[in-house]
Amino acid sequence: MRTPSETTSVFDSPLKARARKAVIGGLARLGFGLEPLDDSAHYVADDTTKLAEMVSRFAPIPGMIPLRRCVHLYLLAFANGVRGDIIEIGSWQGRSTAFLAQACADTDNGVVHAIDTFQGNPGSEHNYEIDGSLRSLEASFRQNMERTGVGDRVVTHAKFSADAIEEVRSATRGVRMLFIDGEHTYEAVKSDLANYAELVAPGGLIVFDDYSPGFEGDVRAVHEHVAAHPKRYGTGFQQKNTLVLPVRG
C-alpha cells in the first residue's frame, strides 16, 4: 500500500504547506499515494500486532495524515504507560483515529474520544467531501471504525470541540494523550488548549499536527500556551510538522 509522500520541508511557505495538505487529502480520497511503507510478511508467528496487517487494514480509510505518521501516533499511544483515554480533535474519516484506537485495544488502556463536526473546516469544506458531499461524513466515519474492528474503542462526539468539552470531561476517566488536528487557526488551537490541555495527566502527551511555518496560527497558539504554563511541559519533540509535547510528571 502506498500513501502520499512527505518530501517537503517543515519550512514550507504558507501557500506550499496548504497546497501539500490539499494534494495529500485529494489523493487519499481517490485511493492513490506515493509513499512506500514496510509490507514485509516476515514476522514471527505470535499474538503481537503486526505492522503490515495493521497498515493494510487501516489504509483504505480516507485520511489527510500519511500512514507513516499514523504509525508514529500508534507507537506514542502504545508506549505511553499512563492509564487513561485519548482525545482526538479532528477525525474526518478516522484514519488516525483507528491507529490510536488500536493502540488502546493492544494495551487494554482506554478509548479514543473522537471530536469532529463532520462538516469540514470552515472555508475549506470541499476538501472534506466524500462522494461530493458532506452529508454522510459521520455515518461513514462510524462505519470505518466498525469495519476495521476498533469501534468498541472509539467514542464519537459530533460537535465543535468547544461545545464538546463538558461531555468529554464527564466521559473520560483520566486522559493520557491529546491529539489536536482540528481547525488550524490561532483561535481554534488556543481554545482547544484552554479547554482540553488541563485534562491530560502528568506523564501524558499533547500532540499537534500541522505545527509548521505554514500554519502560523497553530504555532503562535502553542507558544503562547507553553509560555503561560512554563512548569507544566517538558522539552517537545518535532518531526516534520508534528510536535509532541510531554506533560511533566
TIDOLO-446438 format. One record per atom (N, C-alpha, C, CB): atom name; residue in one letter; x negated, y negated, z negated. Coordinates in steps of 0.2 Angstrom, whole numbers, always signed. Glycine has a CB too. Layout:
BEGIN
at,aa,xx,yy,zz
CA,A,X,Y,Z
...
//
This chain:
BEGIN
at,aa,xx,yy,zz
N,M,-4,+6,+0
CA,M,+0,+0,+0
C,M,-4,-6,+0
CB,M,+5,+0,-6
N,R,-3,-11,+4
CA,R,-6,-17,+4
C,R,-2,-23,+2
CB,R,-9,-19,+11
N,T,-5,-28,-1
CA,T,-1,-34,-3
C,T,-5,-40,-1
CB,T,+0,-34,-11
N,P,-2,-46,-1
CA,P,-6,-52,+2
C,P,-12,-53,-2
CB,P,-2,-58,+1
N,S,-18,-55,+1
CA,S,-24,-56,-2
C,S,-25,-63,-5
CB,S,-30,-55,+3
N,E,-29,-63,-10
CA,E,-31,-70,-13
C,E,-38,-72,-11
CB,E,-30,-69,-21
N,T,-39,-74,-5
CA,T,-45,-76,-3
C,T,-46,-84,-4
CB,T,-46,-75,+5
N,T,-42,-87,-7
CA,T,-43,-94,-8
C,T,-46,-96,-15
CB,T,-36,-98,-8
N,S,-48,-102,-16
CA,S,-51,-104,-22
C,S,-46,-106,-27
CB,S,-57,-108,-21
N,V,-48,-106,-33
CA,V,-44,-109,-39
C,V,-44,-117,-38
CB,V,-47,-107,-46
N,F,-49,-119,-34
CA,F,-49,-126,-32
C,F,-46,-128,-26
CB,F,-56,-129,-32
N,D,-41,-125,-24
CA,D,-36,-127,-18
C,D,-34,-134,-19
CB,D,-31,-122,-17
N,S,-33,-137,-13
CA,S,-29,-143,-14
C,S,-22,-142,-15
CB,S,-30,-147,-7
N,P,-18,-147,-18
CA,P,-11,-145,-19
C,P,-7,-142,-13
CB,P,-7,-152,-21
N,L,-8,-145,-7
CA,L,-5,-143,-1
C,L,-7,-135,+0
CB,L,-7,-147,+5
N,K,-13,-134,+0
CA,K,-16,-127,+1
C,K,-13,-122,-4
CB,K,-23,-127,+2
N,A,-13,-124,-10
CA,A,-10,-120,-15
C,A,-3,-118,-14
CB,A,-11,-123,-22
N,R,+1,-123,-12
CA,R,+8,-122,-11
C,R,+9,-118,-5
CB,R,+12,-129,-11
N,A,+5,-119,+0
CA,A,+6,-115,+7
C,A,+4,-108,+5
CB,A,+1,-118,+12
N,R,-1,-107,+1
CA,R,-3,-100,-1
C,R,+3,-96,-4
CB,R,-9,-100,-5
N,K,+6,-100,-9
CA,K,+12,-97,-13
C,K,+18,-95,-8
CB,K,+14,-102,-18
N,A,+19,-100,-3
CA,A,+24,-98,+2
C,A,+23,-92,+6
CB,A,+25,-105,+6
N,V,+16,-92,+8
CA,V,+14,-86,+13
C,V,+15,-80,+9
CB,V,+7,-87,+15
N,I,+12,-80,+3
CA,I,+12,-73,-1
C,I,+20,-71,-2
CB,I,+9,-75,-8
N,G,+24,-76,-4
CA,G,+31,-74,-5
C,G,+34,-72,+1
CB,G,+35,-80,-8
N,G,+33,-75,+7
CA,G,+36,-73,+13
C,G,+34,-67,+15
CB,G,+34,-79,+18
N,L,+27,-65,+15
CA,L,+25,-59,+17
C,L,+28,-53,+13
CB,L,+17,-58,+17
N,A,+28,-55,+6
CA,A,+31,-49,+1
C,A,+38,-48,+3
CB,A,+30,-52,-6
N,R,+42,-53,+4
CA,R,+49,-52,+6
C,R,+50,-48,+12
CB,R,+53,-58,+7
N,L,+45,-48,+17
CA,L,+45,-44,+23
C,L,+42,-37,+22
CB,L,+42,-48,+29
N,G,+39,-36,+17
CA,G,+36,-30,+16
C,G,+29,-29,+19
CB,G,+40,-24,+19
N,F,+26,-35,+20
CA,F,+19,-35,+23
C,F,+14,-38,+18
CB,F,+19,-39,+30
N,G,+8,-36,+19
CA,G,+2,-39,+15
C,G,-4,-37,+17
CB,G,+3,-36,+8
N,L,-10,-40,+14
CA,L,-16,-39,+16
C,L,-21,-36,+11
CB,L,-18,-46,+18
N,E,-20,-36,+5
CA,E,-24,-34,+0
C,E,-25,-27,-1
CB,E,-23,-38,-6
N,P,-30,-23,+0
CA,P,-31,-16,-1
C,P,-31,-15,-9
CB,P,-37,-13,+2
N,L,-28,-10,-11
CA,L,-28,-8,-18
C,L,-31,+0,-18
CB,L,-22,-9,-22
N,D,-33,+1,-24
CA,D,-35,+8,-25
C,D,-29,+13,-24
CB,D,-38,+9,-32
N,D,-30,+18,-20
CA,D,-25,+23,-19
C,D,-27,+30,-19
CB,D,-22,+22,-11
N,S,-33,+30,-23
CA,S,-36,+37,-24
C,S,-31,+42,-28
CB,S,-42,+36,-29
N,A,-31,+48,-25
CA,A,-27,+53,-29
C,A,-31,+57,-33
CB,A,-23,+57,-23
N,H,-37,+55,-34
CA,H,-42,+60,-38
C,H,-42,+58,-46
CB,H,-49,+59,-36
N,Y,-36,+60,-49
CA,Y,-35,+58,-56
C,Y,-35,+65,-60
CB,Y,-29,+54,-57
N,V,-37,+65,-66
CA,V,-37,+71,-70
C,V,-29,+72,-71
CB,V,-40,+70,-77
N,A,-27,+78,-71
CA,A,-20,+81,-71
C,A,-19,+81,-79
CB,A,-19,+87,-68
N,D,-16,+75,-81
CA,D,-14,+75,-88
C,D,-8,+70,-88
CB,D,-19,+73,-93
N,D,-6,+68,-95
CA,D,+0,+64,-95
C,D,-1,+56,-95
CB,D,+4,+66,-101
N,T,-7,+55,-93
CA,T,-9,+47,-93
C,T,-6,+44,-87
CB,T,-17,+46,-93
N,T,-4,+38,-88
CA,T,-2,+34,-82
C,T,-7,+33,-77
CB,T,+1,+27,-85
N,K,-5,+34,-71
CA,K,-9,+34,-65
C,K,-8,+28,-61
CB,K,-8,+40,-61
N,L,-14,+24,-60
CA,L,-13,+18,-56
C,L,-10,+18,-50
CB,L,-20,+15,-56
N,A,-12,+23,-46
CA,A,-9,+24,-39
C,A,-2,+25,-39
CB,A,-13,+29,-35
N,E,+0,+29,-44
CA,E,+8,+31,-44
C,E,+12,+25,-46
CB,E,+9,+37,-49
N,M,+9,+21,-51
CA,M,+12,+15,-54
C,M,+13,+10,-48
CB,M,+9,+12,-60
N,V,+7,+9,-45
CA,V,+7,+4,-40
C,V,+12,+6,-34
CB,V,+0,+3,-37
N,S,+12,+12,-32
CA,S,+17,+14,-27
C,S,+24,+14,-29
CB,S,+15,+22,-25
N,R,+25,+15,-35
CA,R,+32,+14,-37
C,R,+35,+7,-38
CB,R,+33,+17,-44
N,F,+30,+2,-39
CA,F,+32,-5,-40
C,F,+31,-9,-34
CB,F,+29,-8,-46
N,A,+27,-7,-30
CA,A,+25,-11,-24
C,A,+31,-13,-20
CB,A,+20,-7,-20
N,P,+36,-9,-19
CA,P,+42,-11,-15
C,P,+46,-17,-18
CB,P,+46,-6,-13
N,I,+45,-19,-24
CA,I,+49,-24,-27
C,I,+46,-31,-24
CB,I,+48,-24,-35
N,P,+50,-35,-21
CA,P,+48,-41,-19
C,P,+44,-45,-24
CB,P,+53,-45,-15
N,G,+39,-48,-23
CA,G,+35,-52,-28
C,G,+31,-58,-25
CB,G,+32,-48,-32
N,M,+30,-63,-28
CA,M,+25,-68,-26
C,M,+19,-68,-29
CB,M,+28,-75,-27
N,I,+18,-63,-34
CA,I,+12,-62,-38
C,I,+9,-55,-35
CB,I,+13,-61,-45
N,P,+3,-56,-33
CA,P,-1,-50,-30
C,P,-1,-44,-34
CB,P,-8,-52,-27
N,L,-1,-38,-32
CA,L,-1,-32,-36
C,L,-7,-32,-40
CB,L,-1,-26,-31
N,R,-13,-34,-38
CA,R,-19,-34,-42
C,R,-18,-38,-48
CB,R,-25,-37,-38
N,R,-14,-43,-48
CA,R,-13,-47,-54
C,R,-8,-44,-58
CB,R,-11,-54,-52
N,C,-3,-40,-55
CA,C,+2,-37,-59
C,C,-2,-31,-63
CB,C,+7,-34,-55
N,V,-7,-28,-60
CA,V,-11,-23,-64
C,V,-14,-26,-70
CB,V,-16,-19,-59
N,H,-17,-32,-69
CA,H,-20,-36,-74
C,H,-15,-37,-80
CB,H,-23,-43,-72
N,L,-9,-39,-78
CA,L,-4,-40,-83
C,L,-2,-34,-87
CB,L,+3,-43,-80
N,Y,-2,-28,-83
CA,Y,-1,-22,-86
C,Y,-6,-20,-92
CB,Y,-1,-16,-81
N,L,-12,-21,-90
CA,L,-18,-20,-94
C,L,-18,-24,-100
CB,L,-25,-21,-91
N,L,-16,-31,-99
CA,L,-16,-35,-105
C,L,-11,-33,-110
CB,L,-14,-43,-103
N,A,-5,-31,-107
CA,A,+1,-29,-112
C,A,-1,-22,-115
CB,A,+7,-29,-108
N,F,-4,-18,-111
CA,F,-6,-11,-113
C,F,-11,-11,-119
CB,F,-8,-7,-107
N,A,-16,-15,-118
CA,A,-21,-15,-123
C,A,-20,-20,-129
CB,A,-28,-18,-120
N,N,-15,-24,-129
CA,N,-13,-28,-135
C,N,-10,-24,-140
CB,N,-8,-34,-133
N,G,-13,-23,-146
CA,G,-11,-19,-151
C,G,-6,-22,-156
CB,G,-17,-17,-155
N,V,-4,-29,-155
CA,V,+1,-32,-159
C,V,+8,-29,-157
CB,V,+1,-40,-158
N,R,+12,-28,-163
CA,R,+18,-25,-162
C,R,+23,-30,-160
CB,R,+21,-21,-168
N,G,+27,-29,-155
CA,G,+32,-34,-153
C,G,+34,-34,-146
CB,G,+30,-41,-155
N,D,+39,-39,-144
CA,D,+41,-39,-137
C,D,+37,-43,-133
CB,D,+48,-41,-137
N,I,+39,-43,-126
CA,I,+35,-48,-121
C,I,+41,-52,-119
CB,I,+32,-44,-116
N,I,+39,-59,-118
CA,I,+44,-64,-115
C,I,+41,-66,-108
CB,I,+45,-70,-119
N,E,+45,-65,-103
CA,E,+43,-67,-96
C,E,+48,-73,-94
CB,E,+43,-61,-91
N,I,+45,-78,-92
CA,I,+49,-84,-90
C,I,+47,-84,-82
CB,I,+47,-91,-93
N,G,+52,-83,-78
CA,G,+52,-82,-71
C,G,+50,-75,-69
CB,G,+46,-87,-69
N,S,+56,-72,-67
CA,S,+55,-65,-65
C,S,+57,-63,-57
CB,S,+60,-61,-69
N,W,+61,-67,-54
CA,W,+63,-67,-47
C,W,+66,-60,-46
CB,W,+57,-68,-42
N,Q,+62,-55,-43
CA,Q,+65,-49,-41
C,Q,+62,-43,-46
CB,Q,+64,-47,-34
N,G,+57,-45,-50
CA,G,+55,-41,-55
C,G,+48,-37,-54
CB,G,+60,-36,-56
N,R,+44,-39,-50
CA,R,+38,-35,-49
C,R,+34,-36,-55
CB,R,+34,-38,-43
N,S,+32,-42,-57
CA,S,+28,-42,-63
C,S,+32,-39,-69
CB,S,+26,-50,-65
N,T,+38,-40,-70
CA,T,+42,-38,-75
C,T,+41,-30,-76
CB,T,+50,-39,-74
N,A,+41,-27,-70
CA,A,+41,-19,-70
C,A,+34,-17,-73
CB,A,+42,-17,-63
N,F,+29,-20,-71
CA,F,+22,-18,-74
C,F,+22,-20,-81
CB,F,+17,-22,-70
N,L,+25,-25,-84
CA,L,+25,-27,-91
C,L,+29,-22,-94
CB,L,+27,-34,-92
N,A,+35,-20,-92
CA,A,+39,-15,-95
C,A,+36,-8,-95
CB,A,+46,-15,-91
N,Q,+32,-6,-90
CA,Q,+29,+0,-90
C,Q,+24,+0,-96
CB,Q,+26,+1,-83
N,A,+21,-5,-97
CA,A,+16,-6,-102
C,A,+19,-5,-109
CB,A,+12,-12,-102
N,C,+25,-8,-110
CA,C,+29,-7,-116
C,C,+31,+0,-117
CB,C,+36,-11,-115
N,A,+33,+4,-111
CA,A,+35,+11,-112
C,A,+29,+15,-113
CB,A,+38,+13,-105
N,D,+23,+14,-110
CA,D,+17,+18,-111
C,D,+15,+17,-118
CB,D,+12,+16,-106
N,T,+16,+12,-121
CA,T,+13,+11,-128
C,T,+19,+11,-133
CB,T,+10,+4,-129
N,D,+25,+12,-131
CA,D,+31,+13,-136
C,D,+31,+6,-140
CB,D,+31,+19,-140
N,N,+30,+1,-137
CA,N,+29,-6,-140
C,N,+34,-11,-137
CB,N,+22,-8,-141
N,G,+40,-12,-139
CA,G,+44,-17,-137
C,G,+47,-17,-131
CB,G,+40,-23,-138
N,V,+50,-22,-129
CA,V,+54,-23,-122
C,V,+52,-30,-119
CB,V,+61,-23,-123
N,V,+53,-31,-113
CA,V,+52,-37,-109
C,V,+59,-41,-109
CB,V,+49,-36,-102
N,H,+58,-47,-111
CA,H,+64,-51,-111
C,H,+63,-56,-105
CB,H,+65,-56,-117
N,A,+66,-54,-99
CA,A,+66,-57,-93
C,A,+70,-63,-92
CB,A,+67,-52,-87
N,I,+68,-69,-92
CA,I,+72,-75,-91
C,I,+71,-78,-84
CB,I,+69,-80,-97
N,D,+77,-79,-81
CA,D,+77,-82,-74
C,D,+84,-84,-73
CB,D,+74,-77,-69
N,T,+85,-89,-69
CA,T,+91,-92,-67
C,T,+94,-87,-61
CB,T,+91,-99,-65
N,F,+89,-84,-58
CA,F,+91,-80,-52
C,F,+94,-85,-47
CB,F,+96,-74,-53
N,Q,+92,-91,-47
CA,Q,+94,-96,-42
C,Q,+88,-99,-38
CB,Q,+99,-101,-45
N,G,+82,-97,-39
CA,G,+76,-100,-37
C,G,+75,-107,-40
CB,G,+77,-102,-29
N,N,+69,-109,-39
CA,N,+66,-115,-42
C,N,+69,-121,-38
CB,N,+59,-116,-42
N,P,+72,-126,-42
CA,P,+75,-132,-39
C,P,+70,-135,-33
CB,P,+76,-137,-44
N,G,+73,-136,-28
CA,G,+70,-139,-22
C,G,+66,-134,-17
CB,G,+64,-144,-25
N,S,+65,-128,-20
CA,S,+62,-123,-15
C,S,+66,-117,-16
CB,S,+55,-122,-18
N,E,+73,-117,-16
CA,E,+77,-111,-17
C,E,+76,-106,-11
CB,E,+84,-113,-17
N,H,+75,-109,-5
CA,H,+74,-105,+1
C,H,+69,-100,+0
CB,H,+73,-109,+7
N,N,+64,-101,-4
CA,N,+58,-97,-4
C,N,+60,-90,-8
CB,N,+52,-100,-8
N,Y,+66,-91,-12
CA,Y,+68,-85,-16
C,Y,+74,-81,-13
CB,Y,+69,-88,-23
N,E,+76,-83,-8
CA,E,+82,-79,-5
C,E,+80,-72,-3
CB,E,+84,-83,+1
N,I,+85,-68,-4
CA,I,+85,-61,-2
C,I,+90,-60,+3
CB,I,+85,-56,-8
N,D,+88,-58,+9
CA,D,+93,-57,+15
C,D,+97,-63,+16
CB,D,+98,-51,+13
N,G,+93,-69,+16
CA,G,+96,-75,+17
C,G,+100,-78,+12
CB,G,+99,-75,+24
N,S,+100,-76,+6
CA,S,+105,-78,+1
C,S,+102,-78,-6
CB,S,+112,-74,+2
N,L,+105,-82,-10
CA,L,+103,-81,-17
C,L,+108,-78,-21
CB,L,+102,-88,-20
N,R,+114,-76,-18
CA,R,+119,-73,-22
C,R,+118,-67,-26
CB,R,+125,-73,-18
N,S,+114,-63,-23
CA,S,+113,-56,-25
C,S,+106,-55,-29
CB,S,+113,-51,-20
N,L,+103,-61,-31
CA,L,+96,-60,-34
C,L,+97,-57,-41
CB,L,+93,-67,-35
N,E,+101,-58,-45
CA,E,+102,-55,-52
C,E,+103,-48,-51
CB,E,+107,-58,-56
N,A,+108,-46,-47
CA,A,+110,-39,-46
C,A,+104,-35,-43
CB,A,+116,-39,-41
N,S,+101,-38,-38
CA,S,+95,-34,-35
C,S,+89,-33,-40
CB,S,+93,-37,-29
N,F,+88,-38,-44
CA,F,+83,-38,-50
C,F,+85,-32,-54
CB,F,+83,-44,-54
N,R,+91,-32,-57
CA,R,+93,-26,-61
C,R,+93,-19,-58
CB,R,+101,-27,-64
N,Q,+94,-19,-51
CA,Q,+94,-13,-48
C,Q,+86,-11,-47
CB,Q,+97,-14,-41
N,N,+82,-16,-46
CA,N,+75,-14,-45
C,N,+72,-11,-52
CB,N,+71,-20,-44
N,M,+74,-14,-58
CA,M,+72,-11,-64
C,M,+75,-4,-65
CB,M,+75,-16,-70
N,E,+81,-3,-64
CA,E,+84,+4,-64
C,E,+81,+9,-60
CB,E,+91,+4,-64
N,R,+80,+7,-53
CA,R,+77,+11,-48
C,R,+70,+13,-50
CB,R,+78,+8,-41
N,T,+66,+9,-53
CA,T,+59,+11,-54
C,T,+58,+14,-61
CB,T,+55,+4,-53
N,G,+63,+15,-65
CA,G,+63,+18,-71
C,G,+61,+14,-77
CB,G,+58,+24,-70
N,V,+61,+8,-77
CA,V,+60,+4,-83
C,V,+65,+0,-85
CB,V,+54,-1,-81
N,G,+71,+1,-83
CA,G,+77,-3,-85
C,G,+78,-3,-92
CB,G,+83,+0,-82
N,D,+77,+2,-96
CA,D,+78,+3,-103
C,D,+73,-1,-107
CB,D,+78,+10,-106
N,R,+68,-4,-104
CA,R,+63,-8,-107
C,R,+63,-16,-105
CB,R,+56,-6,-105
N,V,+69,-17,-102
CA,V,+70,-24,-99
C,V,+77,-27,-102
CB,V,+70,-25,-92
N,V,+76,-33,-105
CA,V,+82,-36,-107
C,V,+83,-43,-103
CB,V,+82,-38,-115
N,T,+88,-43,-99
CA,T,+89,-49,-94
C,T,+93,-55,-97
CB,T,+92,-47,-88
N,H,+90,-61,-96
CA,H,+93,-67,-99
C,H,+94,-72,-93
CB,H,+89,-71,-104
N,A,+99,-71,-89
CA,A,+101,-75,-83
C,A,+102,-82,-85
CB,A,+106,-72,-79
N,K,+97,-86,-87
CA,K,+98,-93,-89
C,K,+92,-97,-88
CB,K,+100,-93,-96
N,F,+93,-104,-88
CA,F,+87,-108,-88
C,F,+83,-106,-95
CB,F,+88,-115,-88
N,S,+77,-106,-95
CA,S,+73,-104,-101
C,S,+75,-109,-107
CB,S,+65,-105,-100
N,A,+76,-115,-106
CA,A,+78,-120,-111
C,A,+85,-118,-114
CB,A,+78,-127,-109
N,D,+89,-115,-110
CA,D,+96,-113,-113
C,D,+95,-106,-116
CB,D,+101,-113,-107
N,A,+90,-102,-115
CA,A,+90,-95,-117
C,A,+86,-94,-124
CB,A,+86,-91,-112
N,I,+83,-100,-126
CA,I,+79,-99,-132
C,I,+82,-96,-138
CB,I,+76,-106,-134
N,E,+88,-98,-140
CA,E,+91,-96,-146
C,E,+93,-88,-145
CB,E,+97,-100,-148
N,E,+95,-87,-139
CA,E,+97,-80,-138
C,E,+91,-75,-138
CB,E,+100,-79,-131
N,V,+85,-77,-135
CA,V,+79,-73,-135
C,V,+77,-73,-142
CB,V,+74,-76,-131
N,R,+77,-79,-146
CA,R,+74,-79,-153
C,R,+78,-74,-157
CB,R,+75,-86,-156
N,S,+84,-73,-156
CA,S,+88,-69,-161
C,S,+87,-61,-158
CB,S,+95,-71,-161
N,A,+85,-60,-152
CA,A,+85,-54,-150
C,A,+78,-50,-151
CB,A,+86,-54,-142
N,T,+73,-55,-152
CA,T,+66,-52,-152
C,T,+65,-50,-160
CB,T,+61,-57,-150
N,R,+60,-45,-160
CA,R,+58,-43,-167
C,R,+50,-44,-166
CB,R,+60,-35,-168
N,G,+48,-50,-166
CA,G,+41,-51,-165
C,G,+39,-52,-158
CB,G,+37,-46,-169
N,V,+35,-56,-156
CA,V,+33,-57,-149
C,V,+25,-56,-148
CB,V,+35,-64,-146
N,R,+23,-52,-144
CA,R,+16,-51,-143
C,R,+13,-54,-137
CB,R,+14,-44,-144
N,M,+17,-56,-132
CA,M,+15,-59,-126
C,M,+20,-63,-123
CB,M,+12,-53,-121
N,L,+18,-69,-121
CA,L,+22,-74,-117
C,L,+19,-75,-110
CB,L,+23,-80,-121
N,F,+23,-73,-105
CA,F,+20,-74,-98
C,F,+25,-80,-95
CB,F,+21,-68,-94
N,I,+22,-86,-94
CA,I,+25,-91,-91
C,I,+24,-92,-83
CB,I,+23,-98,-94
N,D,+29,-91,-79
CA,D,+28,-91,-72
C,D,+35,-93,-69
CB,D,+27,-84,-69
N,G,+38,-99,-72
CA,G,+44,-101,-70
C,G,+44,-107,-66
CB,G,+48,-103,-76
N,E,+47,-112,-67
CA,E,+47,-118,-63
C,E,+41,-122,-65
CB,E,+53,-123,-65
N,H,+37,-123,-59
CA,H,+30,-125,-60
C,H,+30,-133,-60
CB,H,+25,-123,-55
N,T,+32,-136,-65
CA,T,+32,-143,-66
C,T,+29,-145,-73
CB,T,+39,-147,-65
N,Y,+27,-151,-74
CA,Y,+25,-153,-80
C,Y,+30,-152,-86
CB,Y,+22,-160,-80
N,E,+36,-155,-84
CA,E,+42,-155,-89
C,E,+44,-148,-91
CB,E,+48,-159,-86
N,A,+44,-143,-86
CA,A,+46,-136,-87
C,A,+41,-133,-91
CB,A,+47,-133,-81
N,V,+35,-133,-90
CA,V,+30,-130,-94
C,V,+29,-132,-101
CB,V,+23,-130,-90
N,K,+30,-139,-101
CA,K,+29,-142,-108
C,K,+35,-140,-112
CB,K,+30,-150,-107
N,S,+41,-139,-109
CA,S,+47,-137,-113
C,S,+46,-130,-115
CB,S,+53,-138,-108
N,D,+44,-125,-110
CA,D,+43,-118,-111
C,D,+38,-117,-117
CB,D,+41,-115,-105
N,L,+33,-121,-117
CA,L,+28,-120,-123
C,L,+31,-123,-129
CB,L,+22,-124,-121
N,A,+35,-128,-129
CA,A,+38,-131,-135
C,A,+43,-126,-138
CB,A,+41,-138,-134
N,N,+46,-123,-134
CA,N,+52,-118,-136
C,N,+49,-111,-138
CB,N,+57,-117,-131
N,Y,+44,-109,-134
CA,Y,+43,-101,-135
C,Y,+36,-100,-138
CB,Y,+43,-98,-128
N,A,+31,-105,-138
CA,A,+24,-103,-140
C,A,+24,-101,-147
CB,A,+20,-109,-139
N,E,+28,-104,-151
CA,E,+28,-103,-158
C,E,+30,-96,-160
CB,E,+32,-108,-162
N,L,+34,-93,-155
CA,L,+36,-86,-156
C,L,+31,-81,-156
CB,L,+42,-84,-151
N,V,+25,-82,-153
CA,V,+20,-77,-151
C,V,+16,-76,-158
CB,V,+15,-79,-146
N,A,+16,-70,-160
CA,A,+12,-68,-166
C,A,+5,-69,-166
CB,A,+14,-61,-168
N,P,+1,-70,-171
CA,P,-6,-70,-171
C,P,-9,-64,-168
CB,P,-8,-71,-179
N,G,-14,-65,-164
CA,G,-17,-59,-160
C,G,-13,-58,-154
CB,G,-16,-53,-165
N,G,-8,-61,-153
CA,G,-4,-61,-146
C,G,-7,-65,-141
CB,G,+3,-63,-147
N,L,-4,-65,-135
CA,L,-7,-69,-129
C,L,-1,-73,-126
CB,L,-10,-64,-124
N,I,-4,-79,-123
CA,I,+1,-83,-119
C,I,-3,-83,-112
CB,I,+2,-90,-121
N,V,+1,-81,-107
CA,V,-2,-80,-100
C,V,+1,-85,-95
CB,V,-2,-73,-98
N,F,-2,-89,-91
CA,F,+0,-93,-87
C,F,-1,-91,-80
CB,F,-2,-101,-88
N,D,+4,-91,-75
CA,D,+2,-91,-68
C,D,+2,-98,-65
CB,D,+8,-86,-65
N,D,-1,-99,-59
CA,D,-2,-105,-56
C,D,-5,-110,-60
CB,D,+5,-107,-54
N,Y,-10,-108,-64
CA,Y,-14,-113,-68
C,Y,-20,-115,-64
CB,Y,-16,-110,-75
N,S,-19,-120,-60
CA,S,-24,-122,-55
C,S,-23,-130,-53
CB,S,-24,-118,-49
N,P,-29,-133,-50
CA,P,-28,-140,-47
C,P,-22,-141,-42
CB,P,-34,-142,-44
N,G,-20,-135,-39
CA,G,-14,-136,-35
C,G,-7,-137,-39
CB,G,-13,-130,-31
N,F,-7,-136,-45
CA,F,-1,-137,-49
C,F,-3,-141,-55
CB,F,+2,-130,-52
N,E,-5,-147,-54
CA,E,-7,-152,-59
C,E,-3,-152,-65
CB,E,-9,-158,-56
N,G,+4,-152,-64
CA,G,+9,-152,-70
C,G,+8,-147,-74
CB,G,+16,-152,-67
N,D,+7,-141,-72
CA,D,+6,-135,-76
C,D,+0,-136,-81
CB,D,+5,-128,-72
N,V,-6,-138,-77
CA,V,-12,-139,-81
C,V,-12,-144,-86
CB,V,-18,-141,-76
N,R,-9,-150,-85
CA,R,-8,-155,-89
C,R,-4,-153,-95
CB,R,-5,-161,-86
N,A,+2,-150,-94
CA,A,+6,-147,-100
C,A,+2,-143,-104
CB,A,+12,-144,-97
N,V,-2,-138,-101
CA,V,-6,-133,-105
C,V,-11,-137,-110
CB,V,-9,-128,-101
N,H,-15,-142,-106
CA,H,-20,-145,-110
C,H,-17,-149,-116
CB,H,-24,-150,-105
N,E,-11,-153,-115
CA,E,-8,-157,-120
C,E,-6,-152,-126
CB,E,-2,-161,-117
N,H,-3,-146,-124
CA,H,-1,-142,-129
C,H,-7,-139,-134
CB,H,+3,-136,-126
N,V,-12,-137,-130
CA,V,-18,-135,-134
C,V,-21,-140,-138
CB,V,-23,-132,-129
N,A,-21,-146,-135
CA,A,-24,-152,-139
C,A,-20,-153,-145
CB,A,-25,-158,-135
N,A,-14,-152,-145
CA,A,-9,-154,-150
C,A,-9,-148,-156
CB,A,-2,-155,-148
N,H,-12,-142,-154
CA,H,-12,-137,-159
C,H,-19,-134,-159
CB,H,-7,-131,-157
N,P,-24,-138,-161
CA,P,-31,-136,-160
C,P,-33,-129,-164
CB,P,-36,-141,-162
N,K,-30,-128,-169
CA,K,-32,-122,-173
C,K,-28,-116,-171
CB,K,-31,-123,-180
N,R,-23,-116,-167
CA,R,-18,-111,-165
C,R,-21,-106,-160
CB,R,-12,-113,-162
N,Y,-26,-108,-156
CA,Y,-28,-104,-150
C,Y,-36,-103,-150
CB,Y,-26,-107,-143
N,G,-38,-97,-147
CA,G,-45,-96,-146
C,G,-47,-98,-139
CB,G,-46,-88,-147
N,T,-53,-96,-137
CA,T,-55,-98,-131
C,T,-51,-94,-125
CB,T,-63,-96,-130
N,G,-49,-98,-120
CA,G,-45,-95,-115
C,G,-49,-92,-110
CB,G,-41,-100,-112
N,F,-46,-87,-106
CA,F,-50,-84,-100
C,F,-46,-85,-94
CB,F,-51,-76,-102
N,Q,-50,-87,-89
CA,Q,-46,-89,-82
C,Q,-49,-85,-77
CB,Q,-47,-96,-80
N,Q,-45,-82,-73
CA,Q,-46,-78,-67
C,Q,-42,-80,-61
CB,Q,-45,-70,-68
N,K,-45,-84,-56
CA,K,-42,-87,-51
C,K,-37,-92,-54
CB,K,-38,-82,-46
N,N,-30,-91,-53
CA,N,-25,-96,-55
C,N,-21,-93,-61
CB,N,-21,-98,-50
N,T,-24,-88,-65
CA,T,-21,-85,-71
C,T,-25,-87,-77
CB,T,-20,-78,-70
N,L,-22,-90,-82
CA,L,-25,-92,-88
C,L,-22,-87,-94
CB,L,-24,-99,-90
N,V,-27,-84,-98
CA,V,-25,-80,-103
C,V,-27,-84,-110
CB,V,-28,-73,-103
N,L,-22,-86,-114
CA,L,-24,-90,-120
C,L,-22,-85,-126
CB,L,-20,-96,-120
N,P,-27,-84,-130
CA,P,-26,-80,-136
C,P,-23,-84,-142
CB,P,-32,-76,-138
N,V,-19,-81,-145
CA,V,-16,-84,-152
C,V,-20,-82,-157
CB,V,-9,-83,-153
N,R,-23,-86,-161
CA,R,-28,-84,-167
C,R,-24,-80,-172
CB,R,-31,-91,-170
N,G,-28,-75,-174
CA,G,-25,-71,-179
C,G,-26,-74,-186
CB,G,-29,-64,-179
//
